[in-house]
Amino acid sequence: MNGHGEPVRLRGADGASALVSRYGGQVLSWICGGRERLYLSPRASYAPGQAIRGGVPVIFPQFSDRGPGPRHGFARLREWTHAGDGRFGLRDDAADHAAWPHRFRAELTVELGADSLAIALRVDNTGAEPFAFTAALHTYLGVDDLAAVRLQGLGGREYSDATRDGESGVQHEAALRFDSELDRLYPGVAGGLRLDEAGRRLRIDAEGFPDTVVWNPGAALAARLADLGAGEHARFVCVEAAAAARPVSLAAGASWSGRQILTVED
């Protein structure tokens, strides 16, 4: 399937399954109720040093350009170890220290239920000095027709708009529609959302992650992205559990964890 070795297949109740790449510790597939629930680009690159477009990339230790390091951090470009039972681990190494000179240990846990997928990220500060980071689970949710999709639960909430240089706004609509490029950070919104599409419903909850990011590139940007392509924007919506509005400060020896839970309500 890719150039990073065989992904790990996890099996849950009632035929549910997930596929996780050790490269990036990235969930590539989640099948629940007999259908794929995530989006993975048919043009995704699996070359070393390239991010895999789709699934659930792990963003750490920097969300977007909110810091001095590489955009979206290095965790999605590193090989994680598989510890069994849906657990994957990552530690700092010398290659990371040039961009982010801190000692850490990260663990990703993937849990399958009969109708749910829970992904948890834990970060331990294993060094002698405090550090700060931002993080997200950049979840690509598969849809059949973007025009029919509505995201519920964000009405009345403030957001910063990355398509307008971080300009602040308030979502007045009860349901968010996707008519063009959209890239919003909703600070202080931790799950409690529902993605609706023609009778299909997916509940999106979060624990530990204080923020939500919603992204879709729209038609023009998708066509310019080599690992996406024309028309592919209509097949997914990214709803991300994030700690991005404010960096997480972690003292020496301390730990932080966040979790996103997706539940099928079809």
Secondary structure in CASP SS format (residue, H / E / C, confidence):
PFRMAT SS
TARGET T0000
AUTHOR 0000-0000-0000
METHOD secondary structure of the structure
MODEL  1
M C 1.00
N C 1.00
G C 1.00
H C 1.00
G C 1.00
E C 1.00
P C 1.00
V E 1.00
R E 1.00
L E 1.00
R E 1.00
G C 1.00
A H 1.00
D H 1.00
G H 1.00
A C 1.00
S E 1.00
A E 1.00
L E 1.00
V E 1.00
S E 1.00
R C 1.00
Y E 1.00
G C 1.00
G C 1.00
Q E 1.00
V E 1.00
L E 1.00
S E 1.00
W E 1.00
I E 1.00
C E 1.00
G C 1.00
G C 1.00
R E 1.00
E E 1.00
R C 1.00
L E 1.00
Y C 1.00
L E 1.00
S C 1.00
P C 1.00
R C 1.00
A C 1.00
S C 1.00
Y C 1.00
A C 1.00
P C 1.00
G C 1.00
Q C 1.00
A C 1.00
I C 1.00
R C 1.00
G E 1.00
G C 1.00
V E 1.00
P C 1.00
V E 1.00
I E 1.00
F E 1.00
P C 1.00
Q C 1.00
F C 1.00
S C 1.00
D C 1.00
R C 1.00
G C 1.00
P C 1.00
G C 1.00
P C 1.00
R C 1.00
H C 1.00
G E 1.00
F C 1.00
A H 1.00
R H 1.00
L H 1.00
R C 1.00
E E 1.00
W C 1.00
T E 1.00
H E 1.00
A E 1.00
G E 1.00
D C 1.00
G C 1.00
R E 1.00
F E 1.00
G E 1.00
L E 1.00
R E 1.00
D C 1.00
D C 1.00
A H 1.00
A H 1.00
D H 1.00
H H 1.00
A C 1.00
A C 1.00
W C 1.00
P C 1.00
H C 1.00
R C 1.00
F E 1.00
R E 1.00
A E 1.00
E E 1.00
L E 1.00
T E 1.00
V E 1.00
E E 1.00
L E 1.00
G C 1.00
A C 1.00
D C 1.00
S E 1.00
L E 1.00
A E 1.00
I E 1.00
A E 1.00
L E 1.00
R E 1.00
V E 1.00
D E 1.00
N E 1.00
T C 1.00
G C 1.00
A C 1.00
E C 1.00
P C 1.00
F E 1.00
A E 1.00
F E 1.00
T E 1.00
A E 1.00
A E 1.00
L E 1.00
H C 1.00
T C 1.00
Y E 1.00
L E 1.00
G E 1.00
V C 1.00
D C 1.00
D C 1.00
L H 1.00
A H 1.00
A H 1.00
V E 1.00
R E 1.00
L E 1.00
Q E 1.00
G C 1.00
L C 1.00
G C 1.00
G C 1.00
R C 1.00
E E 1.00
Y E 1.00
S E 1.00
D E 1.00
A H 1.00
T H 1.00
R H 1.00
D C 1.00
G C 1.00
E E 1.00
S E 1.00
G E 1.00
V E 1.00
Q C 1.00
H C 1.00
E C 1.00
A C 1.00
A E 1.00
L E 1.00
R C 1.00
F C 1.00
D C 1.00
S C 1.00
E C 1.00
L E 1.00
D E 1.00
R E 1.00
L E 1.00
Y E 1.00
P C 1.00
G C 1.00
V C 1.00
A C 1.00
G E 1.00
G E 1.00
L E 1.00
R E 1.00
L E 1.00
D E 1.00
E E 1.00
A C 1.00
G C 1.00
R E 1.00
R E 1.00
L E 1.00
R E 1.00
I E 1.00
D E 1.00
A E 1.00
E E 1.00
G C 1.00
F C 1.00
P C 1.00
D E 1.00
T E 1.00
V E 1.00
V E 1.00
W E 1.00
N E 1.00
P C 1.00
G H 1.00
A H 1.00
A H 1.00
L H 1.00
A H 1.00
A H 1.00
R H 1.00
L C 1.00
A C 1.00
D C 1.00
L C 1.00
G C 1.00
A C 1.00
G C 1.00
E H 1.00
H H 1.00
A H 1.00
R H 1.00
F E 1.00
V E 1.00
C E 1.00
V E 1.00
E E 1.00
A E 1.00
A E 1.00
A E 1.00
A E 1.00
A E 1.00
R E 1.00
P E 1.00
V E 1.00
S E 1.00
L E 1.00
A C 1.00
A C 1.00
G C 1.00
A C 1.00
S E 1.00
W E 1.00
S E 1.00
G E 1.00
R E 1.00
Q E 1.00
I E 1.00
L E 1.00
T E 1.00
V E 1.00
E C 1.00
D C 1.00
END
